[in-house]
């Protein structure tokens, strides 16, 4: 891991990006306090996370659909909504 002040990072940004692309982690500091990190890219991580979240949402809806099978309010929906507001 490389630690570098923000001013120097600005002047060497292209070089630092190349190092990050090659697997190096760079911490950018201001007055010795870490402010940001440059990290290597992870191929497809956003796409995989979105796909994983979509699968979880779909599974949740499937579970809710299964739960409501055979369940009836025995009253019109509008009456149930009104009763819930009282």
TIVOVEX-125624 format. One line per 5 residues: their letters; for each residue x, y, z of C-alpha. Coordinates in Angstrom, 1 decimal. Example, Ala and Ser with C-alpha at 12.3 -4.5 7.8 and 13.67 -1.06 7.14 Angstrom:
% TIVOVEX-125624
AS = 12.3:-4.5:7.8; 13.7:-1.1:7.1
***
This chain:
% TIVOVEX-125624
XXXXX = 0.0:0.0:0.0; 1.3:3.4:-0.9; 0.4:6.6:1.0; 0.6:9.9:-0.8; -0.3:13.5:-0.1
XXXXX = -3.2:15.0:-2.1; -1.0:17.6:-3.8; 1.5:14.9:-5.0; -1.4:12.7:-6.0; -2.8:15.4:-8.3
XXXXX = 0.5:15.8:-10.0; 1.1:12.1:-10.4; -2.5:10.9:-11.0; -1.9:9.1:-14.3; 1.0:7.1:-12.7
XXXXX = -1.1:6.3:-9.6; -4.0:5.1:-11.8; -1.7:2.8:-13.6; -0.3:1.4:-10.4; -3.9:0.9:-9.1
XXXXX = -4.8:-0.9:-12.3; -1.8:-3.2:-11.7; -3.1:-4.2:-8.3; -1.6:-1.5:-6.0; -3.7:0.2:-3.3
XXXXX = -3.0:3.9:-2.9; -4.1:6.0:0.1; -4.4:9.7:-0.6; -3.9:11.9:2.5; -4.4:15.5:3.6
XXXXX = -2.2:16.6:6.4; -1.4:13.0:7.1; -5.1:12.0:7.4; -6.4:9.4:4.9; -9.0:11.1:2.6
XXXXX = -9.4:8.5:-0.2; -8.2:5.2:-1.7; -7.4:4.2:-5.2; -7.9:0.5:-5.5; -7.6:-2.0:-8.3
XXXXX = -10.8:-2.5:-10.4; -12.9:-5.6:-9.8; -14.2:-6.9:-13.1; -17.9:-7.2:-13.2; -18.4:-6.6:-9.5
XXXXX = -21.2:-4.0:-10.0; -22.9:-6.2:-12.5; -22.7:-9.2:-10.2; -24.0:-7.2:-7.2; -26.9:-5.9:-9.2
XXXXX = -27.7:-9.4:-10.5; -27.5:-10.8:-7.0; -29.8:-8.1:-5.6; -32.3:-8.7:-8.5; -32.3:-12.4:-7.6
XXXXX = -33.0:-11.6:-3.9; -35.8:-9.3:-4.8; -37.3:-11.9:-7.1; -37.1:-14.5:-4.4; -38.8:-12.2:-1.9
XXXXX = -41.7:-11.6:-4.2; -42.0:-15.3:-4.9; -42.1:-15.9:-1.1; -44.8:-13.3:-0.7; -46.8:-14.8:-3.5
XXXXX = -46.5:-18.2:-1.9; -47.6:-16.8:1.5; -50.8:-15.3:0.1; -52.0:-18.5:-1.6; -55.3:-19.5:0.0
XXXXX = -55.5:-16.4:2.1; -58.7:-14.3:1.8; -59.8:-11.1:3.5; -63.5:-12.1:3.3; -64.2:-8.4:2.8
XXXXX = -63.7:-6.1:-0.2; -60.2:-4.5:-0.3; -61.6:-1.0:-0.1; -63.4:-1.9:3.2; -60.2:-3.4:4.6
XXXXX = -58.2:-0.2:3.7; -60.9:2.0:5.4; -60.8:-0.2:8.5; -57.1:0.1:8.6; -57.3:3.9:8.6
X = -59.8:4.0:11.5
***
